């Protein structure tokens, strides 16, 4: 055997060596290039508008579309009416429901209908906790572990119902109240905190006649019309918050006028879309 020559190699042995080398590249090189924990969090459009605390409060203000959002905890009296009116208009809504709502067996058929008809649905806190204080400083009232466990349990309750589609990851916080820390902690678990677009009284449809802050359905309706007429962008990109039920303490149920509201806004040319469709629209070049 001369200098620079190598001994002959068994072909089968050569094949095995090459195979193992390639396998090693795939296992170690390929897997190393993937993120350890691929995020399940949605990716909102850059045109979304955020509050000073970091929550998304409006979609693209140049797009003539809005999201009709409904929260639910104890009551669901308007549910069938709301779904019937949405179906009549071939519109989609977005429903944010607590664990308390999902474990009420009376409400389960309604939840199944929401999923079956293609509406968006997601969490609203498992036990409807107050995450931070009402004072200006908004001191956090839960630990990071408590908050994340609360959201994940709420999410699991949807999964256990074996619905027609999986729950989403955008969520509206209980009492629509939060701070920057809550936004950050939620995002660590792939939940994106959103809230209603300010400027109307729609979210006051839960107030009871005996309450000091009672807001009538007429005042609510008029506030939406006024905002549409006075905002430079109308209601483009709006997250318009209502409640799926207001309970026995309120006789003036706004869901009785929900169909009228849909007709008015449709007459103005608005498209009614799910929050994920509103917030994830493609950015313009």
C-alpha positions in Angstrom: 0.0 0.0 0.0 1.6 3.2 -1.1 1.8 6.6 0.6 -1.5 8.5 0.4 -3.6 5.4 -0.2 -6.4 4.1 2.1 -7.4 0.5 2.7 -10.5 -0.7 0.9 -13.8 -0.2 2.8 -16.6 -2.7 2.9 -19.5 -1.1 1.0 -22.2 -2.1 3.5 -20.1 -0.6 6.3 -19.6 2.6 4.2 -23.3 2.9 3.7 -24.0 2.6 7.5 -21.4 5.3 8.3 -23.0 7.7 5.8 -26.5 6.9 7.0 -25.5 7.6 10.7 -23.8 10.9 9.7 -26.9 12.1 7.9 -29.2 11.0 10.7 -27.0 13.0 13.1 -27.3 16.1 11.0 -31.1 15.8 10.9 -31.5 15.1 14.6 -29.1 17.5 16.1 -28.9 20.2 13.4 -32.6 20.1 12.4 -34.0 20.1 15.9 -31.6 22.7 17.1 -33.0 25.1 14.5 -36.6 24.9 15.9 -37.7 27.0 18.8 -37.9 25.1 22.0 -41.4 26.4 22.8 -43.1 27.5 19.6 -45.5 30.4 20.6 -49.2 29.8 20.1 -49.9 33.5 20.6 -51.7 35.2 17.6 -49.9 37.9 15.7 -51.9 41.2 15.5 -51.5 43.6 12.7 -49.1 46.6 13.2 -52.1 48.9 12.5 -53.8 47.8 15.8 -54.1 50.6 18.4 -53.0 49.9 22.0 -53.8 51.5 25.4 -51.2 53.0 27.6 -51.2 49.7 29.5 -50.4 47.7 26.4 -53.7 46.1 25.6 -55.1 46.1 22.0 -58.2 48.4 22.0 -58.8 48.9 18.3 -58.1 47.3 15.0 -57.1 49.0 11.8 -58.9 52.4 11.8 -58.8 52.6 8.0 -60.8 49.4 7.5 -64.6 49.6 7.6 -65.1 46.6 9.9 -65.8 46.1 13.6 -65.9 43.3 16.1 -69.0 42.7 18.2 -67.7 41.3 21.5 -69.8 39.8 24.3 -68.6 38.8 27.8 -70.5 36.3 30.0 -70.2 35.2 33.6 -73.4 34.7 35.6 -76.1 35.4 33.0 -76.9 34.5 29.4 -80.4 35.8 28.9 -79.6 37.6 25.6 -77.6 34.7 24.1 -80.3 33.2 21.8 -81.5 36.6 20.6 -77.9 37.8 19.9 -77.1 34.6 17.9 -80.3 34.8 15.9 -79.7 38.4 15.0 -76.1 37.6 14.0 -77.2 34.7 11.8 -79.9 36.9 10.2 -77.2 39.3 9.2 -74.6 36.6 8.3 -72.4 38.3 10.8 -69.8 36.9 13.2 -69.4 37.8 16.9 -66.8 37.1 19.6 -67.6 35.7 23.0 -65.5 35.8 26.1 -66.8 33.5 28.8 -65.7 32.6 32.3 -65.2 29.2 33.8 -68.3 30.0 35.9 -70.3 30.4 32.7 -68.8 27.2 31.1 -69.6 25.0 34.1 -73.2 26.1 34.2 -74.9 23.2 32.4 -77.8 25.4 31.4 -75.5 27.4 29.2 -73.6 24.6 27.5 -76.0 24.3 24.5 -75.5 28.0 23.9 -71.7 27.6 24.0 -71.9 24.7 21.6 -74.1 26.8 19.2 -71.5 29.7 19.4 -68.8 27.3 18.3 -70.9 25.4 15.7 -71.9 28.7 14.0 -68.3 29.8 13.6 -68.1 32.6 16.1 -64.9 33.4 18.0 -64.8 32.4 21.7 -62.1 32.7 24.3 -61.5 33.1 28.0 -62.6 35.8 30.5 -61.0 34.5 33.7 -62.0 31.2 35.2 -63.4 32.7 38.4 -64.0 36.3 37.2 -61.2 37.5 39.4 -60.3 41.2 39.9 -56.7 41.2 38.7 -55.8 44.7 39.9 -57.2 47.4 42.2 -59.4 50.2 41.0 -57.1 53.0 42.3 -55.1 55.0 39.9 -51.9 52.9 40.6 -53.8 49.7 39.6 -51.9 47.6 42.1 -51.8 43.9 41.0 -54.0 41.7 43.2 -52.9 38.3 42.0 -49.6 36.5 41.7 -48.1 35.6 38.3 -48.9 31.9 39.0 -52.5 32.7 40.1 -53.2 34.7 36.9 -51.7 32.2 34.6 -53.4 29.2 36.3 -56.7 31.1 36.1 -56.4 31.7 32.4 -55.3 28.2 31.6 -58.1 26.6 33.6 -60.6 28.7 31.8 -59.1 27.7 28.5 -59.2 24.0 29.5 -62.9 24.2 30.3 -63.6 25.1 26.7 -61.5 22.1 25.5 -63.4 19.7 27.8 -66.6 20.6 26.0 -65.3 19.1 22.7 -66.6 22.1 20.7 -66.6 22.4 16.9 -63.5 24.5 17.0 -60.7 25.3 19.5 -60.9 28.4 21.8 -58.9 31.4 20.8 -56.0 33.2 22.6 -57.2 36.8 22.5 -59.1 37.5 25.8 -60.9 40.3 27.5 -60.0 40.6 31.2 -62.7 40.4 34.0 -64.3 43.7 34.7 -62.4 44.9 31.6 -59.7 46.0 34.1 -56.0 45.3 34.0 -52.5 46.8 34.1 -49.2 46.4 32.2 -48.1 43.5 34.5 -51.3 41.6 33.7 -50.7 42.1 30.0 -47.1 40.8 30.2 -47.9 37.8 32.4 -50.8 36.8 30.1 -48.6 37.1 27.0 -46.0 34.7 28.6 -48.7 32.0 28.3 -49.6 33.1 24.8 -52.8 35.0 25.7 -53.2 38.4 24.1 -55.1 40.9 26.2 -57.6 43.1 24.4 -60.3 45.5 25.6 -63.2 47.5 24.2 -62.6 50.6 22.2 -63.4 53.6 24.3 -65.9 56.2 23.2 -69.4 54.6 23.6 -71.5 53.4 26.5 -72.1 49.9 25.1 -70.3 48.2 27.9 -72.8 49.7 30.4 -75.6 47.4 29.3 -75.2 45.3 32.5 -76.2 48.2 34.8 -79.4 47.8 36.7 -82.2 50.3 37.1 -81.4 50.6 40.9 -77.7 51.4 40.2 -76.4 54.9 40.4 -74.6 54.4 37.1 -77.6 52.9 35.3 -77.4 53.6 31.6 -80.6 53.0 29.6 -80.6 51.2 26.3 -81.5 54.4 24.5 -78.5 56.2 25.9 -76.3 53.3 24.9 -77.7 53.2 21.4 -77.4 57.0 21.0 -73.8 56.9 22.2 -72.8 54.4 19.5 -74.5 56.5 16.8 -72.8 59.6 18.0 -69.4 58.0 18.0 -69.9 56.7 14.5 -70.8 60.2 13.4 -68.1 62.2 15.2 -65.0 59.9 15.2 -62.8 60.8 12.2 -62.7 57.1 11.4 -66.2 56.3 12.4 -66.3 52.9 14.1 -63.6 51.4 11.8 -61.6 48.8 13.8 -63.9 49.1 16.8 -64.2 46.4 19.5 -67.7 47.1 20.6 -68.4 45.4 23.9 -71.7 44.1 25.1 -72.8 41.5 27.6 -74.5 38.2 26.8 -76.8 38.7 29.7 -77.6 41.3 32.3 -79.6 39.4 34.9 -83.0 40.0 36.6 -81.9 43.4 38.0 -82.2 45.1 34.6 -85.6 45.2 32.8 -84.3 47.4 30.0 -82.4 44.7 28.1 -80.2 46.0 25.4 -80.2 42.7 23.5 -83.8 43.6 22.5 -82.3 46.4 20.4 -79.3 44.4 19.1 -80.9 43.6 15.8 -81.8 47.3 15.3 -78.1 48.2 16.0 -76.9 45.7 13.4 -79.3 47.1 10.8 -78.2 50.6 11.5 -74.5 49.8 11.3 -74.9 47.6 8.2 -76.7 50.5 6.6 -73.5 52.5 7.2 -71.5 49.9 5.3 -69.8 48.1 8.3 -68.6 44.5 8.1 -69.1 42.5 11.3 -66.1 40.2 11.8 -64.5 38.1 14.5 -61.8 39.8 16.7 -59.1 37.6 15.2 -60.2 38.6 11.7 -60.3 42.3 12.8 -56.9 42.4 14.5 -54.9 40.2 12.1 -55.8 41.9 8.9 -52.8 42.2 6.5 -50.7 45.3 6.9 -50.8 47.6 3.9 -47.4 48.1 2.1 
